[in-house]
Amino acid sequence: MAPSSDAEPEWDSSAYDDAHSFVYEYGADVLDLLEPTPDERVLDLGCGTGHLTGQVAEAGPAVVGLDRSPEMLATARETYPDCAFVRADAREFAFAEPFDAVFSNAALHWIRDQDAVLESVADALGPGGRFVAELGGTGNVAAIVDAVEAELERRGYVAENPWYFPSVGEYASRLEAHGFEVRYARLFDRPTELDAGAEGLAAWLELFGDDLLAAVPDDERGSVVAAVENDLREDLFVDGTWVADYRRLRVVAVRSDGR
């Protein structure tokens, strides 16, 4: 996962794999859109701990995983020693040889400067190369974000939303502006059970909500999270499990020969 700011976050790769495995498990469906073949070169952009990189490799192509987090990459290299992983920023990367496809799951919504990302993706692809991605779409985790923002406002703080959740039209226009032809775009609801049972929402906010809660002193975060849980319990806590209001955007786009 590439961060949205210039600050270098420290990701807990063990917590990411153990308590939030749904991130890459749901991403396996996106591989059906990628349809990699053995004669291809594929880039997994924002590869995290490399689980989807490994699944792409099983289909036979030469695959490279790219991420900005050294903690994520260390786990990826240990788990998948036969795969290639590089550390780079999704907003600015380059390779000597072009790729046939760039794949990304649950990473791009961390990056505000999508124009820089899409320019780098287009440059990394050969003519006719395809870009297959899933990211948070408009309205993603809106109930959670609204509850956090309301609680922080009650306490005199301002929440900083770190994410970019575009609509179909917005993202299609960005892709076209960078020389892509959009072949598929779908925004859909995907209610997602959070691991860790009754602690699921707190664990989710601990790993993914650090920027959202940045204004809150450490000694006050526990009470903020408890208040957010109380606000959301009726709607998002189902049979002992927190269910986050995820909305996802999936796209398939092809780099035009005229770029």
Helices and strands as residue ranges (DSSP letters): H 13-19, H 22-27, G 28-30, H 31-34, E 41-45, H 51-58, E 62-67, H 70-79, E 84-87, E 99-105, G 108-110, H 114-124, E 125-136, H 142-154, H 168-177, E 180-189, E 192-193, G 197-199, H 200-208, H 218-236, E 237-238, E 241-244, E 247-255
